[in-house]
Amino acid sequence: MVSSGGGTTGTTATGSTAAAAKRRAVTETALRPVGANASLTRVDAADTYTTPLRADDSREPAAWQAGLFAGIPGWVSALMGVRHVLVKPFGLETGGAKSLGDGFPVLSSSPTRIVMGIDDKHLDFRLVVDVDEPAGDVAFTTLVQIHGRSGRAYWAVVKHFHPVVMRSMMARIPSPATPA
């Protein structure tokens, strides 16, 4: 919010009151159990971010998956573009390089959960979307299994950007309409 004198005006630095009002609250929470670590043999890094379910939100994990990748901030797209240019010479996965909006491959799904992920030379990761109606929230859990020196080097850099990217993308998820 932009402060004017002694108070807060109704606009953000970008001038959009409506966009600011619709942004979701995002909180890093205790790691959520994901059962068998979503097919990873071990987990070297993990985190969970949650956002409250609103009355008009979908209870379908596919709607949340789509929402996460629907409104990617320009700076995240630019950052991913730089990432893909830097890792390509090392033979790392760049399949989603042009469009993070395509999301990641779905590895499994249920009525309350979607597990997405990619296995690569340097690391394997899973992004688990859990719609937890009893808890009143949606949890996004990232699990990482690092492979060798290249994975450790990669994660040493990415781990600083990951929380900011997740919070930003989650805050922009629109309220998906509840299916009829």
N, C-alpha and C positions, 0 to 999 in steps of 0.2 A: 504494500500500500504506500502511496505517496503522502507524506506529511506536509501539511500546509499550516504553518504557525503552530498552534497548540494542539491540533487534532489530526485525525486521519480523514482524508477525502475518500470518496467512494470508488476510486479508480486505482488500478495497478500502474506500474511504470509504463506498461504498454497501452494504458488508457481503456482497458476493457473490464468494466464492472461485471458484466454477465459472465465472462470467461472465468474471472476470479471466483465468483460465487459458485460456479459449477465444479471447480477443482475439488478433487477428492482429498480427504485427509489420508496420509500414508504414514504408517508407523512401523519401525523395525521391531519385531517381537521375538519371543523365544522360538527356537527352531521347531517347526511343526513336524510330527512324525509322518513319514511318507511311505512306510512299509517297504521292506527289502531295498531301501535306498534307491528306488526307481531304477533297478537293474544295474547299478554300479557295484563293483566289487569292494570298493572302499570310498569314503568321502574325505577329501582333503580340505575342502572349504565349503561352507554352507551359510545361508542366511534366509530369513523369512521376513517379508513385508506384508502388512495387512491393510485393508481399507474396509470401512464399515459398509454393510449392505444397506441400501436405501430402499424405501417401500416399492419404488418402481423398477428396481434392478432385477435383471434376469437371475434366475437360480441355475442357469445352464452354464457350465464351465466353458463351452465353445463360444458363448457370447463374450465372456471375459477375455478369452484368448484373442478373439477378433478385436475387441476394444483396446487391448494392450498395444496392438500393432497398427491400429487405425490412424492415430494422430501423432505420429512420431515427430518430436521437435526437430527443427532443421539442424540444430547443433548436434543432435545425436546422429542424424543421417550423415552429416559431415564427418563426425568422429569415426563412424563406421567406415566411411569411404577411405579415410586416412589409414585406418587399421588394415583394410583389405589390400591397399597398395603396399604397406610395410610387410605384411606376412606372406604375400604371394610368392616372393622369391624363395621362401623357406618351405614351400609346398603345403602350407596350411589351408584349411577349408576357407573358401571365399564364395561358396555357392549362393549365399544370400547377400552378396556384396552390393548389388545394385539396388535391392529393395528389401530392407529389413521388414517392410510392411507385409511381406509374405510370411513372416513368422518363422518358426522352426518346425521340422517334421514332428508329427504327432506319433508317439511311440505306443501310447495306450490311453484309453479313456473309459470313464464310467459316468453314471448320472451326476456325480458330484466332483469329479476330478479329471483333469487332462495332464498327461505327462508328455512334454516335448523335449527334444534333445538332439545332440550331434556328438558322435564319437570321432575324434581326430587324432593325429599323431601326437600332438602336444598335450591335449587334455580331452576328457569327455565331460559333458555337462548335461544336466537336466533342469528344466524349468517346470515346476509342478504348480498347477492352478487348482486350488481347493475352494469350493464354495461350501462354507460351513454355516448353514442356516441356524443351527442351535447357538453357535457363538455369535451370530449376527455379523459375520465378516467374510471376506474373500482373502485367502492367503496365497501369495506367490513365493514359492520356495525355490531357491537356486542351490543345486548340488554340483560340486566340481571334483573330478578325479584327475589329478595331475600326472603326466607322464614325462619323466626325465627332466634334464636341464632345460630344454626348450620350453616345457610346460611351466616349470618354476619361474623362468625368466618372464614368460608371457603373463602369468598370473601376478607376478610382482608388480607389473604395470597396471593391468586391467583391474585388479582388486580396488584400486583407488577411484576408478571411474564407475565401476559397477553400481555402488549404492546410489550415486547421483542419477545415473541413467534410469535405474529401476524406479526410484521415487518420482522422477519427472514423468516417465511414461505412465506409471500408475495414476498419478494425479490427473492426467488428461483423459482417462477412460471415461467415455460418456455413459450416462445412465442407460444401459440397454433396456429396451422395452420388454416387459415380461411377456413371454410367448402366450398367445391366446389358446 
